Amino acid sequence: MPGDDEQATHFENLKRTQGTWREDVTLLSLEHVIDFRPIDVVAEIAPRACCLITGAGADPVHPLDQILEAYERCREPKRLHLLPHRGLDLRYDPGWTCCMQLAGAWFAEHLTTG
C-alpha cells in the first residue's frame, strides 16, 4: 500500500529476514489476485477440513470482517483461531511459531491416517 509506513517497514523486515523474498509481482499475478474472491468458493472445499488462523488486530490486506465472513461460509469440519497480533506480525515470532503450532496440530488431527 503506497504511503503506508507500517507496511513499508514490514517489507523491509521481510527483505532482511527472508533471503528469498522478492518484492516484484507480474501483471498476470496481480490480475489473478484482483479477480479471485475466496469468499465465493470457500464453501466448496467441504468436506475437507478448514482451519483459519489469523490475527485479531489490524490487517490492511485481510480485514477481519472478511475473514469472519469466509469462516461462516465454511462447512464442517472447521476451526478459527484469532491470535492477539496484527496480521502482518504473524510472519514473525511469536506469532509465526504460534501459527505453525496450531496448523501442525490441525494437520495431525485431520490429515494423518494413523
N, C-alpha and C positions, 0 to 999 in steps of 0.2 A: 504494500500500500504506500504509494508515494507520499512523503511528508509525515509518515508515522515513525516517530523516533524509537518507539518500543520495538517495532518490527525490524527497523534498521539495525538496532543493537542485537536482536535475535539472530539475524542473518550473519552479522559479523561473528557472533559466537559460533554459529554453525561452521563457518569457514575455518575458524580457529580450531575447533574441537573435532570436526568430522572431515577427515582427509579426502573423502570422495565427493563432498558436497559441491554441487555446481549451481550457480545462480541463473543460468540461462534456460530458456524454455522455447521449444519450437512453436511456431504459429499453429501447427496442426494440433499439438498437445494442448495449447491454450484453448483452441476451438472445442476440443473434446471436453475439457474441464467446464467450459461455459455451458455447453449443451447438456451435459449429464446431470440428471436430477435423481439422486439416490432415493429420495422420498417416494418417487413414483414406482420403484421396483423392490423396495426393501421387504415387502410382504411376500414376495415371490421366492425368497430363499428358504422359506419353511418347507419341510420340517427340519432343516438344518439348524443347528444351534447358533444363536446370535448373541454375542457379548459386546456391548458398547462400553468403552472406558474413556472417560472424558474429564476435563477439568470443569469444576463448577464456577470458576472465575471467568473473567473477560477473555474472549477469543474473537478477534476480528474476522477470522476466516470461517469458523464453525460456531455460529451463535447457538447458545444453549437451547433456545426455544426450538430451533430446527432439529437439534439432536433429540430433544424430548419428543417432538412430533414423530420423528423417524422411529424412535423406540416404541411409541404407542402403536405404530403400524406393523411392527414386527410381530410374528407369531411365536408361540412357544416351540421349543424352549428358548427363553431369552433372559438376559440379565443386564442391568445397568449399574455401572459404578461411577459415581460422581465424586471425583477427588478434589481435595481442598487446594487446588492450584489453578492458575490461569492456563489456558490452552497451550500457549507457546512454551510454558515451563515443563510440560510433560516430556519434552525431548531431553531433559537434563535431570540429574538426581536432585532431590529424592523422588520426584515424580516418575522418572523413567523406570527406576527399579520397582516402584510400586505397580506401574502398568505391566511390566514384564511378569511380576509375580501373579497378578490377577489373571493375565492372559494364559500363563502356564497352567494355573490351576483349572481354568475353564477348558483348555485343550485336553488336559489329563482326564477331566470328567467326561467330556463329550467326544473326544477323537481317538481314544485308545481302545483297543479291543480286549485288553486283559482285565 
